[in-house]
Amino acid sequence: MNEIKTFLPSAIQILPQLPSLPGGKIPPLRRGEILEGMILGQEDPQHFLLRIKGQDLKVETQIPLPARGKIALEVKTVTPQVILKLLSANETGNLTALSLLKKYLGEGVPLEKLAGNLSALGKMELGSLPPAIQKTIPELKALLAQYGPPFLTDPQTLQEKIFQSGLFWENRLQQLIQEKGEEAFLQVSRQDVKGLLLKLKSQLQEAAMTEGLDNKVLARAEEWVRGVDAYLQKIEAYQFINQRYADSSEKWMLLLPLWIGQNLQFLELGLGFSRGEGTSPEKDETSLLFLLQLPEIGRIRIEVIIRKDALFGRFGLADPSFQEWIQQNFPDLEKRLTVLGFHPSFSVAQEPMEEGKEAIVGRMEENAENLVSLIV
């Protein structure tokens, strides 16, 4: 048996394979997978026989388990040890949906590729497309162009652009239905990324079904549909994950377009607000996580933590050749933040980043409380 390490007091340990058991080997597992385990029997309060994917495993645990019956487990890690989270009945349905969402985000179109595809489509000749589409595409491009880097430096503009990013489209619709009329709806739909994407998708699908449409025009319309649909799915994935925090305003995961030059990029922004023990404001903490792909620098990760007037920033670069350039700009950044009343401190380092893996996936893998571990 390999060395046993207890990650938490509540640990399940797989004991050496028993010849009498029909399997006894850990079956293939995938991180984020939701499992059903069947407790077949109990030798004593700490030793159970557990069936997972048809394999019967003798395990040792320090947490109370029923003598028989089904339990739900979530795979947290698979190497170097298998770590599972024991799920309550209320958690199972929600985490099954989250598991599917993580799978989609990990296997869907990476944001860098999606940005490149949409940038290329935006430069495509529109003359052969129907007039309605020729009007909507420039409206979408004009709206995305408002997300140039300066919007990040003004709090009021940043709040406005977050509100128009598509993440709150349904809430805006509900408010319009309750308070205003058709003209207000048309105006708001032109000022919301998701609203315009849905409008464009509908127009493109209608054009693709038009009889007698030239094959080149049809191919162009279908290519636009794929790009628009991929963007809509990303927005809806972020809307879904934020529903997890619907009863709390302490965590937000945002997907924002970022228009640099003539090309579209995407910025993933994670916001966290936490209050320390007691009511002392000195213990309040705000955290921000930025993950983006810049044309020349490549993938960059920026983590910021704010505690009262202390601000700590860490820059992680996939390409170390820009580390010195980033450091050279620290004095100017520190000066600007000092004027705003902060005491800033920054660091920069090379940081390996998994290509195509979005920040939202990593954030979903955090907060692994109530874990139990299966250790080979």
C-alpha positions, -999 to +999 in steps of 0.1 A: +000+000+000+013+034-009+020+061+017-013+074+033-017+112+038-047+126+055-058+158+037-088+164+061-100+145+092-128+131+071-109+108+048-118+076+030-088+054+023-087+025-002-071-005+014-049-030-005-067-051-032-084-081-018-083-113-040-118-123-029-133-091-044-145-091-081-126-060-090-106-041-064-090-016-087-099+020-089-119+026-121-111+054-145-122+087-130-125+122-145-121+154-124-155+170-119-174+137-125-204+129-102-203+093-090-228+071-073-213+048-048-230+018-032-221+008+003-222-030+003-214-036+039-196-024+071-170-043+091-167-017+118-173+020+122-142+028+101-142+001+075-167-003+046-170-021+013-178+004-014-188-003-051-178+024-076-184+018-114-186-019-108-154-022-088-157-033-051-132-014-029-125-019+008-122+015+023-113+031+056-130+063+068-131+085+098-166+100+090-199+083+098-214+065+068-246+044+066-241+006+069-257+001+034-271+022+006-261+047-021-240+078-016-231+106-041-195+116-046-178+143-067-143+137-081-121+166-071-086+153-082-074+121-097-036+125-092-015+119-072-043+107-050-080+104-058-099+131-039-137+129-037-163+152-021-191+135-003-223+152-015-256+157+003-289+151-014-294+188-020-260+192-036-262+164-061-285+179-087-267+213-087-232+197-089-243+175-118-252+206-137-219+222-127-201+191-139-217+194-173-209+231-174-172+225-166-170+199-193-185+223-218-162+251-209-132+229-210-141+214-244-159+243-261-143+269-284-114+286-264-120+323-259-088+332-279-101+312-309-136+327-305-122+362-304-101+355-335-131+340-354-154+370-345-127+395-354-123+379-388-161+378-394-162+415-385-139+423-414-159+402-439-176+419-468-213+424-461-226+435-495-241+401-504-259+397-471-296+408-466-301+445-457-313+437-421-281+418-414-260+445-430-276+469-404-273+447-373-236+437-378-223+473-377-245+479-346-228+450-329-193+461-340-200+496-327-212+483-294-182+460-289-159+489-299-171+507-268-152+481-248-118+496-255-092+495-226-102+530-213-136+517-201-117+498-174-103+529-158-135+547-151-157+530-124-190+545-138-182+534-173-171+500-162-204+495-143-223+506-174-204+482-197-208+453-173-245+459-173-246+459-211-223+429-215-252+405-220-249+389-185-280+408-173-301+408-205-330+388-191-332+411-160-333+442-182-361+426-203-381+419-172-377+455-161-388+468-195-419+446-196-430+459-162-422+496-167-417+507-203-429+501-239-418+488-272-396+517-282-376+514-249-372+476-257-357+484-291-333+509-277-321+487-249-317+457-273-293+478-294-273+486-262-269+450-249-244+425-263-266+395-258-297+413-272-279+422-304-264+387-307-298+371-304-312+395-329-284+388-354-287+350-349-324+351-357-317+372-388-289+349-400-310+317-395-339+333-414-315+342-442-300+307-443-335+293-449-342+316-478-348+297-510-325+306-539-298+321-518-264+321-534-242+293-520-214+317-510-238+339-492-253+309-475-219+297-463-211+332-450-244+333-431-238+299-416-203+309-405-217+339-388-243+317-370-216+295-356-196+324-343-226+342-328-239+310-313-205+302-296-205+337-281-240+333-268-232+300-252-202+315-234-224+343-220-250+318-209-224+297-192-213+327-171-249+335-163-254+299-151-223+299-128-233+333-113-267+317-105-247+295-080-241+327-060-276+341-066-283+344-029-250+363-023-234+393-038-199+382-026-188+364-058-191+373-094-176+358-126-178+382-156-170+378-192-164+411-210-153+419-246-121+439-249-116+458-281-079+463-289-070+480-322-092+464-348-095+431-330-117+416-303-103+400-272-121+387-241-115+396-205-125+372-177-130+391-145-136+375-111-148+396-082-148+384-046-159+402-014-154+387+020-158+400+055-135+388+083-147+376+117-166+402+136-177+436+121-144+453+119-140+469+084-102+464+086-109+427+081-129+432+049-113+420+017-119+425-020-103+403-045-101+407-083-089+382-109-082+392-145-073+367-172-068+379-208-049+374-240-030+404-252-019+406-289+018+410-281+022+399-245+002+367-247-018+352-218-016+373-186-032+367-152-036+396-128-047+390-092-055+419-069-064+418-032-076+450-014-077+452+024-088+486+036-062+509+019-036+481+012-036+469-023-015+438-034-012+430-071+004+400-087+010+397-125+015+362-140+029+361-175+030+331-198+059+348-217+087+359-194+102+382-220+077+409-210+085+407-173+109+436-173+086+458-193+058+452-168+081+461-139+091+493-155+055+505-154+050+497-118+062+532-105+036+550-126+008+526-116+018+529-079+018+567-082-018+567-096-031+543-069-014+563-042-033+594-053-065+574-049-056+566-013-041+531-017-008+517-005+001+495-034+025+466-037+032+447-069+050+416-081+054+399-115+066+364-124+063+338-151+033+316-146+025+285-167-011+288-180-031+260-194-041+270-229-078+272-236-087+268-199-108+298-188-106+313-153-142+303-146-132+266-147-104+272-122-127+291-099-153+263-100-126+240-088-120+260-057-138+258-023-134+221-019-147+220+016-162+188+030-138+167+010-131+131+015-102+114-001-097+080-017-060+073-014-044+045-033 
